[in-house]
């Protein structure tokens, strides 16, 4: 009798363990904070590539969500670390993050869409939309897209601004250009804020309404939005920074300072949906896609960095960093969203992960440590 009870007990433990393992790696019903179930695929890290990337992210204390696609298949999609340290909640596949300059990919896509519709051209001068803007007859839309307008950077750490106040501040900084438009690459968020207001003028919609209707919706991006996600009851992560071994919450970002350049949030899977829609003709034509991914100055296209094997875009605001990468053959994708790592740390992780995705037998990177344990 005792042996029989012991056998039953062992069987129950085995069944529970099997169910737990299956649920941990193959659960397709992910619960959103509002209670509904999101059908987001979670890949099991069973391949050599996903196994080593998983170990690498754990060993380097990655805090965020990673989505890795190799040869058109999701090989890793999971969260690491804490989404909110006060609440002890974990990052998961459906955790939302502020994605900072990844917003620029939405804006450049919107401009190209409007150009395809004949509502503007990349050769349009600013004087067509803002006659009083400094150097409006010299700066073209293509200069804004390619970060070659010559407009200097501005301080974005101030208070909340109205759209009028934002444009006035950009205009004030643009009185003296750092270089002649089209000559020199100089990254500034102001270029994309101006593009955002141009989109509003041409489409007669707010920028956020336009992107939601013509980019998010066609792509199936249901967990993406703009501004302060906390006010929208979204499943947004809390942002953190690390100084030496001390982790703290940075000062709050005022998203009105980042219109069109860094004011959106998303999930790794939503960004993958965007990448797919962008590269398969759902958002722009193949001809227009070439314009987006054409290197102009400093290997920079229209919102994207153009590398030998892939197109990447990255961003950072205090507390969050993000990288989105598409291979040139459209088969491999690497999306890293973090609520702790600095952008430089995330870039180092991306470089090592890209090696793993590109080489099935490459395993040495799993033992490499970027920064000290804490």
C-alpha positions in Angstrom: 0.0 0.0 0.0 2.8 2.4 0.9 4.7 1.5 -2.3 1.5 2.2 -4.3 0.9 5.6 -2.6 4.6 6.4 -3.2 4.3 5.5 -6.9 1.1 7.7 -7.2 2.9 10.6 -5.5 5.9 10.3 -7.8 3.6 10.2 -10.9 1.8 13.3 -9.7 5.1 15.2 -9.3 6.2 14.1 -12.8 2.9 15.3 -14.3 3.2 18.7 -12.5 6.8 19.1 -13.6 5.8 18.3 -17.2 3.0 20.8 -17.2 5.2 23.5 -15.6 7.9 22.9 -18.3 5.4 23.1 -21.1 3.7 26.2 -19.7 7.1 27.9 -19.1 8.3 27.6 -22.7 5.3 27.0 -24.9 2.5 29.1 -23.4 0.7 30.9 -26.3 -1.9 32.5 -24.0 -0.2 35.4 -22.3 -2.2 37.4 -19.8 -2.2 41.2 -20.2 -2.5 43.4 -17.2 -6.1 44.2 -18.1 -7.1 40.6 -17.9 -7.5 39.6 -21.6 -5.3 36.9 -23.1 -2.9 37.8 -25.8 -2.0 35.2 -28.4 1.8 35.9 -28.5 4.1 33.1 -29.5 6.7 32.2 -27.0 9.5 30.1 -28.5 11.1 27.3 -26.6 14.9 27.8 -26.3 15.7 24.3 -27.6 18.0 25.1 -30.6 21.7 25.7 -30.1 21.2 29.3 -31.1 18.4 30.1 -28.7 20.0 28.1 -25.9 23.3 30.0 -26.0 21.6 33.4 -26.4 19.4 32.6 -23.5 22.4 31.7 -21.3 24.3 34.8 -22.5 21.4 37.1 -21.5 21.1 35.5 -18.1 24.8 35.6 -17.5 24.9 39.3 -18.3 21.9 40.1 -16.1 19.8 41.4 -19.0 16.6 43.1 -17.8 14.1 43.3 -20.6 12.5 41.3 -23.4 14.4 39.6 -26.3 12.8 38.4 -29.5 15.1 36.6 -31.9 14.1 35.3 -35.3 16.4 33.1 -37.4 15.5 32.0 -40.9 12.0 33.3 -40.5 11.3 31.4 -37.3 11.1 32.8 -33.7 13.8 30.9 -31.8 13.7 33.0 -28.6 11.0 35.3 -27.2 11.0 35.8 -23.5 11.5 38.3 -20.7 14.4 38.6 -18.2 14.7 40.5 -14.9 12.1 42.6 -13.2 9.6 44.9 -14.9 8.9 46.7 -11.6 11.3 46.3 -8.7 8.8 47.7 -6.1 6.1 45.3 -7.2 8.5 42.4 -7.8 6.9 41.8 -11.2 8.8 40.1 -14.0 9.5 41.2 -17.5 7.7 38.9 -20.0 7.1 38.5 -23.7 4.3 41.0 -23.7 5.9 43.7 -21.4 5.8 47.2 -22.9 8.8 49.5 -23.0 9.3 53.1 -24.1 11.3 52.7 -27.3 12.7 56.2 -27.7 14.2 56.8 -31.2 12.7 53.6 -32.6 9.8 56.0 -33.1 11.7 57.6 -36.0 11.0 54.4 -38.1 7.3 55.1 -37.8 7.7 58.7 -38.8 10.0 58.0 -41.8 7.5 55.3 -43.0 4.7 57.8 -42.7 6.5 60.4 -44.8 7.2 57.8 -47.5 3.5 56.7 -47.4 2.4 60.3 -48.0 5.0 60.7 -50.8 3.6 57.6 -52.5 0.2 59.2 -52.3 1.5 62.4 -54.0 0.8 64.5 -51.0 4.4 65.6 -50.5 7.9 64.8 -51.9 11.2 64.4 -50.2 12.4 67.3 -52.3 9.9 69.7 -50.7 11.5 72.6 -48.9 10.5 73.6 -45.4 9.3 76.9 -46.8 6.3 75.1 -48.2 5.1 74.2 -44.7 6.8 76.7 -42.4 7.6 79.9 -44.4 9.0 81.7 -41.3 11.3 78.9 -40.2 15.0 79.8 -40.3 16.7 78.6 -43.6 13.4 77.2 -44.8 14.4 77.6 -48.4 17.5 75.6 -47.9 16.3 72.6 -45.8 14.4 69.9 -47.6 12.4 67.0 -46.2 15.1 64.6 -47.3 17.6 66.5 -45.2 15.4 66.0 -42.1 14.9 62.3 -42.9 18.7 61.6 -43.3 19.8 63.8 -40.4 21.7 66.2 -42.7 19.7 69.4 -42.1 22.4 71.1 -40.1 20.0 72.0 -37.3 21.8 71.8 -34.0 20.6 69.7 -31.1 18.5 71.2 -28.3 18.1 70.5 -24.6 15.2 68.1 -24.2 15.3 68.0 -20.4 12.9 70.9 -19.8 9.2 70.9 -18.8 6.2 69.9 -20.8 5.7 71.8 -24.0 2.8 72.5 -26.3 3.5 71.7 -30.0 3.7 75.4 -30.7 6.3 75.9 -28.0 8.3 72.9 -29.2 8.5 74.2 -32.8 9.3 77.7 -31.5 12.3 76.2 -29.5 13.5 74.2 -32.5 13.2 77.3 -34.7 15.3 79.3 -32.2 18.1 76.7 -32.3 17.9 76.5 -36.1 18.8 80.2 -36.6 22.5 79.2 -36.9 23.0 75.9 -38.7 26.0 73.8 -37.9 26.5 72.9 -41.6 25.0 73.5 -45.0 21.9 71.2 -45.5 22.8 68.0 -47.2 26.6 68.2 -46.4 27.1 66.8 -43.0 25.4 64.1 -40.8 24.4 65.3 -37.4 21.9 63.4 -35.3 19.2 65.5 -33.7 15.6 64.7 -32.6 14.5 68.1 -33.9 14.6 66.8 -37.5 11.9 64.2 -36.8 9.8 66.5 -34.6 9.6 68.8 -37.7 8.7 65.8 -39.8 6.0 64.9 -37.3 4.3 68.3 -37.7 4.6 68.1 -41.5 2.7 64.8 -41.3 0.0 66.5 -39.3 -0.3 69.4 -41.8 -0.4 67.1 -44.8 -2.7 64.4 -43.4 -4.9 66.7 -41.4 -4.6 64.2 -38.5 -2.6 64.3 -35.4 0.7 62.4 -35.7 -0.4 59.8 -33.3 -3.7 59.3 -35.0 -2.0 58.9 -38.4 0.6 56.4 -37.2 -2.0 54.4 -35.3 -4.3 54.2 -38.4 -1.8 53.7 -41.2 1.1 51.9 -39.5 0.0 50.3 -36.2 -3.3 49.0 -37.4 -2.2 47.5 -40.8 0.7 45.9 -39.0 -1.5 44.4 -36.3 0.3 46.3 -33.5 -2.2 46.2 -30.7 0.1 46.9 -27.7 1.8 50.1 -29.0 1.0 53.7 -28.3 2.3 57.1 -27.4 3.2 59.3 -24.5 2.7 58.4 -20.9 1.6 54.7 -21.0 1.0 54.7 -17.2 -2.1 56.9 -17.8 -3.5 54.4 -20.3 -3.4 51.4 -17.9 -0.9 49.7 -20.1 1.5 46.9 -19.1 4.5 49.2 -19.1 7.8 48.4 -17.4 9.3 50.7 -14.9 12.6 52.2 -16.1 15.8 52.0 -14.2 19.5 53.1 -14.4 22.6 51.7 -12.8 25.5 53.7 -11.4 28.2 51.3 -10.4 26.1 48.6 -8.5 23.4 51.0 -7.4 20.1 50.8 -9.3 17.7 53.8 -9.2 14.7 55.3 -11.0 15.7 58.2 -13.2 13.8 61.5 -13.6 10.7 61.3 -15.6 10.9 62.1 -19.4 8.5 64.7 -20.7 7.3 63.1 -24.0 6.0 66.4 -25.3 9.7 67.3 -25.9 10.0 64.2 -28.1 7.1 64.5 -30.6 7.9 62.3 -33.6 11.4 61.5 -32.3 11.0 59.4 -29.2 7.5 59.5 -27.7 6.2 55.9 -28.3 6.1 52.6 -26.4 5.7 49.1 -27.7 6.5 45.4 -27.2 9.1 43.2 -28.9 6.4 41.3 -30.7 4.6 44.4 -32.0 7.9 45.7 -33.3 8.4 42.3 -35.1 5.0 42.8 -36.6 6.1 46.2 -37.8 9.3 44.9 -39.3 7.4 42.2 -41.2 4.8 44.7 -42.5 7.5 47.1 -43.5 9.6 44.6 -45.4 6.7 42.7 -47.1 5.0 45.6 -48.8 2.1 46.1 -46.4 3.2 49.7 -45.5 5.2 50.9 -48.5 6.2 49.7 -51.9 9.5 47.8 -52.6 10.7 50.9 -54.4 10.0 53.2 -51.4 11.6 50.6 -49.1 14.8 51.1 -51.0 14.7 54.8 -50.2 14.2 54.1 -46.5 17.2 51.7 -46.5 19.5 53.7 -48.8 22.7 54.9 -47.0 23.1 58.7 -47.4 25.6 60.2 -45.0 27.3 58.2 -42.2 25.7 55.0 -43.3 22.3 56.4 -42.2 19.1 56.0 -44.3 15.8 57.5 -43.4 15.7 56.7 -39.7 17.7 53.5 -40.0 21.5 52.7 -39.8 22.6 50.7 -42.8 25.2 48.0 -42.1 26.9 45.3 -44.2 24.4 42.6 -43.2 21.4 44.4 -41.6 19.4 47.5 -41.0 19.2 48.7 -37.4 17.6 51.4 -35.3 18.3 52.1 -31.7 17.1 54.5 -29.0 17.4 55.5 -25.4 15.6 57.7 -22.9 16.5 57.6 -19.1 15.4 54.2 -17.9 14.9 52.4 -21.2 17.0 51.3 -24.2 15.9 49.6 -27.4 17.4 48.0 -30.5 15.6 46.7 -33.6 17.5 44.9 -36.4 16.5 43.4 -39.7 18.8 41.3 -41.8 19.1 42.4 -45.4 17.6 39.1 -46.6 14.6 39.7 -44.3 15.0 36.3 -42.6 16.7 37.3 -39.3 15.4 39.8 -36.7 16.9 40.8 -33.4 14.8 43.0 -31.0 16.1 43.9 -27.6 14.1 46.1 -25.2 15.5 46.9 -21.8 14.4 48.8 -18.7 17.9 48.8 -17.1 20.7 48.4 -19.6 22.3 51.6 -21.0 22.3 51.9 -24.8 26.1 51.1 -25.0 25.6 47.9 -22.9 22.7 46.9 -25.1 24.7 47.5 -28.3 27.4 45.2 -27.0 24.8 42.5 -26.2 23.4 43.0 -29.7 26.7 42.5 -31.4 27.3 39.2 -29.5 23.8 38.0 -30.2 24.1 38.8 -33.9 27.2 36.5 -34.0 25.1 33.7 -32.5 22.3 34.2 -34.9 24.7 34.2 -37.9 26.6 31.1 -36.8 24.7 28.1 -35.4 27.9 26.6 -34.0 29.1 29.8 -32.4 29.0 29.2 -28.6 31.9 31.1 -27.0 29.9 34.3 -26.6 27.7 32.7 -23.9 30.6 32.9 -21.4 31.5 36.6 -22.2 30.6 39.1 -19.5 30.0 42.7 -20.4 29.9 44.2 -16.9 30.5 43.1 -13.4 28.0 41.0 -11.5 25.9 42.7 -8.9 
